[in-house]
């Protein structure tokens, strides 16, 4: 059985213009600062949200020009530039606007398309800068360049760019009406999801799927098919989604210590769990599934609907 994603993962939606050409046109990027919007991200990776949109302040209230630690996110419709900084959250000037503090990982469903893209990019960049202040080559302090999209070693001129850790996530099914879901050892009872793991050096995505499934639950898979991808800036991953077929007569074996249990679930069981909500619900369902911000949820929903 083959199937495709029925919807775009929440963090993969197309929003603002990333305007990557402005990253190397320092003057043009700086010229837009006076009228630019500013996204603040606190030390817990939280932002302010109002009515489904991330709260953007006025950049000019922070400084007369972009600070060295500000990162350029792109342009809104109409051409207004957007920058982000790490710092305390500030409520909008209008006190009548109801706002809430939101975490993208737990409340991604609150964000509209533009906000989801802006916050995803901001988190990925700011998290990288937090951990890349020294050169990986010789330990020398580095400084941001290219509007926050690179860092340079002032002594050697060597440039470093944001690191992304690719990881696969896969729904294993029997080609018919059953799929494997698994629970990690650190998760509470009843919480199940798909199998996932980081891509190793010299490994393709497809080989990674086969290796991770074998390592985590002992199954051999075939017919590995690509579904879609999603940024996962916690702190800097890219989730690449697949589905693959396995023989349900194979025995499970938990070889790397990450998985506590795994089981084959029917499509009807999965549909019932989807209808019951997600991990954050108070459902008494015997099976609780990931929230809507994760590509895992979209993959599971798409497989459940395909039958």
TAMOGI-V84233 format. One record per residue. RES is the residue in one letter. PSI is psi in whole degrees, -180 to 180 (* if undefined). OMEGA is omega in whole degrees, -180 to 180 (* if undefined). Layout:
BEGIN
RES/PSI/OMEGA
RES/PSI/OMEGA
END
This chain:
BEGIN
X/132/177
X/151/176
X/165/179
X/163/176
X/135/-179
X/-14/179
X/162/179
X/129/176
X/145/-172
X/-39/-177
X/4/178
X/4/-177
X/147/179
X/126/-178
X/-106/-177
X/159/173
X/121/-177
X/-18/173
X/52/-175
X/-21/180
X/-23/-179
X/-12/180
X/-29/179
X/-6/176
X/81/-172
X/-41/-178
X/-43/-179
X/-40/179
X/-43/-179
X/-35/-180
X/-28/-179
X/-3/-175
X/-38/-175
X/-33/-180
X/9/-173
X/158/173
X/150/-176
X/126/176
X/123/177
X/133/178
X/123/-177
X/-180/-174
X/-12/176
X/12/-178
X/31/178
X/154/178
X/170/174
X/139/-180
X/140/176
X/118/178
X/35/179
X/-4/-180
X/139/177
X/141/-179
X/124/179
X/130/177
X/-172/178
X/123/-177
X/-35/-175
X/-20/179
X/-14/179
X/-45/-177
X/170/179
X/-18/179
X/165/-177
X/124/174
X/160/-177
X/-25/-178
X/7/176
X/147/179
X/138/-178
X/125/-176
X/-22/-179
X/-155/-177
X/139/174
X/169/174
X/129/-174
X/-12/173
X/-2/-179
X/130/180
X/153/176
X/129/176
X/163/176
X/149/175
X/159/171
X/124/-180
X/175/-180
X/146/179
X/144/179
X/129/-180
X/154/177
X/159/-178
X/-33/180
X/110/-177
X/-13/-179
X/-8/179
X/117/-180
X/126/-179
X/160/175
X/150/176
X/129/-175
X/146/176
X/123/-175
X/-38/-176
X/-36/-176
X/-19/-174
X/32/-178
X/-25/-180
X/-14/180
X/-20/-170
X/141/171
X/178/-174
X/-47/-178
X/-46/-178
X/-42/-180
X/-43/-180
X/-44/-179
X/-46/-177
X/-40/178
X/-46/-180
X/-42/-180
X/-46/-180
X/-46/-178
X/-44/-178
X/-48/-177
X/-39/177
X/-38/179
X/-46/180
X/-37/-180
X/-29/-176
X/7/-175
X/33/-176
X/-10/179
X/145/-177
X/135/176
X/-17/-177
X/-47/-175
X/5/177
X/4/-180
X/146/175
X/139/177
X/165/179
X/151/-178
X/144/172
X/-180/178
X/45/178
X/34/177
X/2/-177
X/9/176
X/166/173
X/150/-177
X/144/172
X/111/-175
X/-24/-178
X/-39/-175
X/-17/-175
X/2/-179
X/131/-180
X/141/175
X/143/-176
X/160/-176
X/132/180
X/138/175
X/131/179
X/104/179
X/139/178
X/146/176
X/152/173
X/130/-168
X/135/169
X/118/177
X/127/-179
X/173/-177
X/9/-176
X/-1/-179
X/-112/-168
X/12/-178
X/147/178
X/153/179
X/132/170
X/149/-174
X/158/179
X/127/177
X/157/-177
X/-28/-177
X/-2/-179
X/150/175
X/166/177
X/148/175
X/-10/-179
X/114/-178
X/153/177
X/-164/180
X/169/177
X/140/-176
X/159/177
X/161/-178
X/145/178
X/133/179
X/162/178
X/135/178
X/17/-174
X/138/174
X/166/177
X/-43/-176
X/-42/177
X/-36/179
X/-41/178
X/-51/-178
X/-43/-178
X/-47/-177
X/-42/180
X/-42/179
X/-43/-179
X/-41/-172
X/-39/-177
X/3/172
X/7/-179
X/146/172
X/129/-177
X/162/177
X/173/176
X/55/179
X/122/-176
X/136/179
X/142/179
X/-46/-176
X/-179/-178
X/166/-179
X/132/172
X/145/180
X/80/-171
X/55/-177
X/64/8
X/-22/-172
X/41/-176
X/161/168
X/116/-179
X/125/-179
X/116/-170
X/142/180
X/166/163
X/154/-176
X/160/-176
X/140/175
X/156/178
X/119/-179
X/-8/178
X/-10/176
X/148/178
X/141/173
X/143/170
X/132/-175
X/100/-165
X/-22/-175
X/3/176
X/0/-178
X/-30/-174
X/129/179
X/-37/-180
X/156/176
X/154/-179
X/156/172
X/130/178
X/143/177
X/164/179
X/-38/178
X/-40/178
X/-40/179
X/-41/178
X/-41/179
X/-40/179
X/-39/177
X/-41/-180
X/-24/-178
X/-13/180
X/-140/-180
X/-165/-176
X/-30/-176
X/-1/-177
X/169/177
X/21/-176
X/148/175
X/17/178
X/145/179
X/-11/-179
X/121/177
X/134/-172
X/166/-177
X/160/177
X/170/-171
X/-18/-178
X/-18/-176
X/142/174
X/-24/177
X/-42/-180
X/-44/-179
X/-41/179
X/-46/180
X/-45/178
X/-41/-178
X/-40/177
X/-42/-179
X/-36/-179
X/-23/-174
X/-22/-179
X/*/*
END
